């Protein structure tokens, strides 16, 4: 069934009785060419591009809950390509280009809104760093523009420009950046993968990975064993636990990242704004809620909830930046599980076990990377060669020292 404005109109006239399920509910087969562990955005995108780009359709995506109910539904929806280091820069550039065509390709409204992102700077040193980053982004072929304090005041007059502790000197804007609806991205990829013959198996938890003589043979699940020639571990914050089933210890820590949304308000924030003197970012959803987040909770955890001290810390940063939000009522808060690597950059690679692949370690960058992650992981699994834009996301870089420390904060997981 193809979605369109006309279809919405006609269904409204006849009681919305003609809608069909967006995907099938198949029973798992005993064997597949490819099994993907994890039915989030990255896993579903991998399945979609395996089918679309490489013609590999005998694929199962195994999700222990429901599609869109994991980390992909627990983020703050920012899409951008303003990375600095070679390796990250071209990857996220590729991802943004895929985002710009995604709705037309999937025939699904993922609510992608290129409203721009402004990263503020608050000192001469931060201004110099913003100039350097902006030049790097432009050299990659993406857009970046430096804003003076006066230009910024005309664009976002509601920031606190009079504070003396964190004076606002200006900002770096990427106008093609913006937001999208997190779970809709998963559902769009799910619908596209299903239409190409991929089996999406919900409520199917993987409990073991079968390995014989250094080769993967399949997986054990709560719905029975499934044999497979190739297996992909795409489990986000649970990557360490899934890899342990294959006898692997990943260079990953899982941390809680909280996010919050307020009651619906009239439109006031028409871009994404990131605080330069604290980890705080905010945008406004299409329903009017202010969506914002900040730092990790700074302790390893698999709990999808946060703690009150970090809630207070994030609120303090928000009030410092824009006191006008002080009277807004918090509607809800939640926690996502971030799989943090020692250098803050992801992993897309083969493992030492033949036929076993890994896509993990996305830190704060997982949502915006969804299209390119799926594209590159599918390329790797189909060809056994890394895609050009993801060739530096090797698992062994933590042993060889070829790190991608985007933020320059060293090897401490939680600082990324």
Residue pairs with C-beta under 8 A, 6 or more apart in sequence:
1 7
1 19
1 20
2 107
3 107
3 108
3 109
10 18
11 17
11 18
11 19
22 187
22 190
22 191
22 194
23 67
23 190
23 191
23 193
23 194
23 195
23 200
24 194
24 199
24 200
25 202
26 199
26 200
26 201
28 60
28 62
28 199
28 201
28 204
28 221
28 223
28 224
28 226
29 60
29 199
29 226
30 225
30 226
30 227
31 218
31 226
31 227
31 228
32 58
32 59
32 60
32 199
32 226
32 227
32 228
32 229
33 56
33 58
33 59
33 228
33 229
33 230
34 47
34 50
34 56
34 58
34 59
34 60
34 228
34 229
34 230
34 231
34 232
34 381
35 59
35 60
35 62
35 218
35 219
35 226
35 228
35 230
35 231
35 232
36 43
36 46
36 47
36 59
36 60
36 61
36 62
36 231
36 232
36 234
37 43
37 62
37 206
37 219
37 231
37 232
37 233
37 234
37 235
37 242
38 61
38 62
38 63
38 70
38 233
38 234
38 235
38 236
38 238
38 242
39 61
39 62
39 63
39 65
39 67
39 70
39 186
39 190
39 200
39 202
40 63
40 68
40 70
40 71
40 72
40 186
40 234
40 236
41 72
41 182
41 185
41 186
41 189
41 366
41 367
41 370
41 373
41 374
42 72
42 234
42 236
42 359
42 362
42 366
42 369
42 370
42 373
42 374
42 377
43 61
43 63
43 232
43 234
43 235
43 359
44 61
44 67
44 186
44 189
44 190
44 193
44 200
44 374
45 189
45 370
45 371
45 373
45 374
45 375
45 377
45 378
46 232
46 234
46 359
46 373
46 374
46 377
46 378
46 381
47 59
47 61
47 189
47 193
47 198
47 200
47 374
47 378
48 189
48 192
48 193
48 196
48 198
48 374
48 378
49 374
49 375
49 377
49 378
49 379
50 56
50 57
50 59
50 198
50 378
50 381
50 382
51 57
51 59
51 193
51 196
51 197
51 198
52 192
52 196
53 375
53 378
53 379
53 382
54 378
54 379
54 382
54 383
56 378
56 381
56 382
57 196
57 197
57 198
58 197
59 193
59 197
59 198
59 199
60 198
60 199
60 200
60 201
60 226
60 228
61 190
61 193
61 198
61 199
61 200
61 201
62 201
62 204
62 205
62 206
62 219
62 221
62 226
63 69
63 70
63 200
63 201
63 202
63 203
63 204
64 203
64 204
64 205
64 206
64 222
65 202
65 203
66 202
66 203
67 186
67 187
67 190
67 200
67 202
68 182
68 183
68 186
68 187
68 190
69 183
70 236
71 236
71 237
71 336
71 337
71 338
71 366
72 182
72 183
72 185
72 186
72 236
72 367
72 370
73 182
73 183
73 186
74 182
74 259
74 304
74 334
74 335
74 336
74 337
75 182
75 257
75 259
75 336
75 366
75 367
76 259
76 281
76 283
76 291
76 292
76 293
76 367
77 179
77 180
77 181
77 182
77 283
77 285
77 291
77 367
78 117
78 177
78 178
78 179
78 272
78 281
78 283
78 367
78 368
79 96
79 99
79 112
79 114
79 177
79 178
79 179
79 180
79 367
79 368
80 92
80 96
80 117
80 174
80 177
80 178
80 272
80 368
81 89
81 92
81 93
81 95
81 96
81 137
81 140
81 142
81 174
81 176
81 177
81 368
82 92
82 117
82 119
82 133
82 137
82 142
82 144
82 172
82 174
82 177
83 89
83 91
83 92
83 137
83 406
84 132
84 133
84 136
84 137
84 406
85 404
85 405
85 406
86 392
87 345
87 391
87 392
87 393
87 404
88 345
88 404
88 406
89 136
89 137
89 140
90 140
90 388
90 389
91 369
91 372
91 376
91 389
91 390
91 393
92 365
92 368
92 369
92 372
93 140
93 141
93 142
93 389
94 372
94 375
94 389
95 368
95 369
95 370
95 371
95 372
95 373
96 142
96 176
96 177
96 368
98 371
98 372
98 375
99 112
99 180
99 368
99 371
100 112
100 114
100 176
102 110
102 112
102 185
102 188
102 371
103 109
103 110
103 112
103 188
105 192
106 188
106 189
106 191
106 192
107 192
108 184
108 187
108 188
108 191
108 192
109 184
109 188
110 180
110 181
110 184
110 185
110 188
111 179
111 180
111 181
111 184
111 286
112 178
112 179
112 180
113 178
113 179
113 180
113 286
114 175
114 176
114 177
114 178
115 177
115 178
115 179
115 270
115 271
115 272
115 283
116 173
116 174
116 175
116 176
116 177
116 178
116 271
116 272
117 173
117 174
117 177
117 178
117 271
117 272
117 273
117 274
118 147
118 152
118 155
118 156
118 171
118 172
118 173
118 271
118 272
118 273
118 274
119 130
119 171
119 172
119 173
119 274
119 276
120 152
120 159
120 168
120 170
120 171
120 273
120 274
120 275
120 276
120 277
120 321
121 127
121 129
121 130
121 168
121 169
121 170
121 171
121 172
121 276
122 166
122 167
122 168
122 169
122 276
122 277
123 169
124 169
126 169
126 276
127 169
127 170
130 146
130 170
130 171
130 172
131 146
133 144
133 172
134 144
134 145
134 146
134 172
135 144
137 143
137 144
137 174
138 144
142 174
142 176
143 174
143 175
143 176
144 172
144 173
144 174
145 172
145 173
145 174
145 175
146 170
146 171
146 172
147 155
147 170
147 171
147 172
147 173
148 170
149 161
149 168
149 169
149 170
151 170
152 159
152 168
152 170
152 171
153 159
153 161
155 271
156 269
156 271
156 273
158 268
158 269
158 322
158 324
159 168
159 273
159 321
159 322
160 168
160 320
160 321
160 322
160 323
161 167
161 168
163 320
165 320
166 276
166 277
166 278
166 320
166 321
173 271
177 272
178 271
178 272
179 272
179 283
179 285
180 367
182 367
185 367
185 370
189 370
189 374
190 200
193 200
194 200
201 223
203 222
203 223
204 221
204 222
204 223
205 221
205 222
206 219
206 220
206 221
206 242
206 245
207 220
207 221
207 222
207 245
208 219
208 220
208 245
209 216
209 218
209 219
209 220
209 231
209 242
209 245
209 246
209 356
210 216
210 217
210 218
210 219
210 220
210 225
210 227
211 217
211 246
211 247
211 353
211 356
214 352
214 353
214 354
215 353
215 354
215 355
216 228
216 230
216 231
216 246
216 353
216 354
216 355
216 356
217 227
217 228
218 225
218 226
218 227
218 228
218 231
219 225
219 226
219 228
219 231
228 355
229 355
230 355
230 356
230 357
230 381
231 355
231 356
231 357
232 357
232 358
232 359
232 377
232 381
233 239
233 242
233 243
233 246
233 356
233 357
233 358
233 359
233 360
234 358
234 359
234 360
234 377
235 241
235 242
235 360
236 337
236 339
236 360
236 362
236 366
237 254
237 302
237 336
237 337
237 338
237 339
238 254
238 302
238 337
238 339
239 250
239 252
239 254
239 339
239 358
239 360
239 361
240 249
240 250
240 252
240 253
240 254
240 339
241 302
243 249
243 250
243 358
243 360
246 351
246 353
246 356
248 351
248 353
250 347
250 358
250 360
250 361
251 341
251 342
251 361
251 398
252 339
252 340
252 341
252 360
252 361
252 413
253 300
253 339
253 340
253 413
253 414
254 300
254 301
254 302
254 337
254 338
254 339
254 340
255 296
255 297
255 298
255 299
255 300
255 301
255 337
255 338
255 340
255 413
255 414
256 296
256 297
256 299
256 301
256 303
256 304
256 305
256 306
256 307
256 335
256 336
256 337
256 338
257 293
257 296
257 297
257 306
257 335
257 336
257 337
257 338
257 364
258 293
258 294
258 297
258 306
258 310
258 311
258 314
258 333
258 334
258 335
259 291
259 292
259 293
259 333
259 334
259 335
259 336
260 291
260 292
260 293
260 311
260 314
260 330
260 332
260 333
261 285
261 289
261 290
261 291
261 292
261 330
261 331
261 332
261 333
262 289
262 290
262 325
262 328
262 329
262 330
262 331
263 288
263 289
263 328
263 329
263 331
264 287
264 288
264 289
265 284
265 288
265 289
265 290
265 328
266 288
267 284
267 288
268 284
268 324
269 282
269 283
269 284
269 290
270 284
271 283
272 281
272 282
272 283
273 281
273 282
273 283
273 321
273 322
274 280
274 281
275 281
275 317
275 320
275 321
278 294
278 295
278 317
278 320
278 321
279 294
279 295
279 317
280 292
280 293
280 294
280 314
280 317
280 318
280 321
281 292
281 293
281 294
282 290
282 291
282 292
282 318
282 321
282 322
282 325
283 290
283 291
283 292
284 290
284 291
285 291
289 331
290 325
290 328
292 314
292 318
293 314
294 310
294 313
294 314
294 317
295 310
295 313
295 314
296 310
296 338
296 340
296 414
297 306
297 307
297 310
297 335
298 310
298 414
301 337
302 337
303 335
303 337
304 334
304 335
304 336
304 337
305 334
305 335
306 333
306 334
306 335
311 333
318 325
319 325
319 326
338 362
338 363
338 364
338 366
339 360
339 361
339 362
339 363
340 361
340 363
340 413
340 414
340 416
341 347
341 361
341 363
341 398
341 413
341 416
342 398
342 403
342 411
342 412
342 413
342 416
343 397
343 398
343 403
343 404
343 405
343 406
343 411
343 416
344 363
344 364
344 404
344 405
344 406
344 407
344 409
344 415
344 416
345 361
345 363
345 392
345 393
345 403
345 404
345 405
345 406
346 359
346 360
346 361
346 362
346 363
346 365
346 366
346 369
346 373
346 393
347 358
347 359
347 360
347 361
347 393
347 394
347 395
348 358
348 359
348 373
348 376
348 377
348 380
348 386
348 387
348 390
348 393
349 357
349 358
349 380
349 386
349 393
349 394
349 395
349 396
350 356
350 357
350 358
350 380
350 384
350 395
351 357
351 358
351 395
357 377
357 380
357 381
358 395
359 373
359 377
362 369
362 373
363 416
364 416
366 373
372 389
372 390
375 387
376 386
376 387
376 389
376 390
376 393
379 385
379 386
379 387
380 386
380 387
380 390
386 393
386 394
392 402
392 404
393 404
394 402
397 403
397 404
403 411
405 411
406 416
407 415
407 416
409 415
409 416
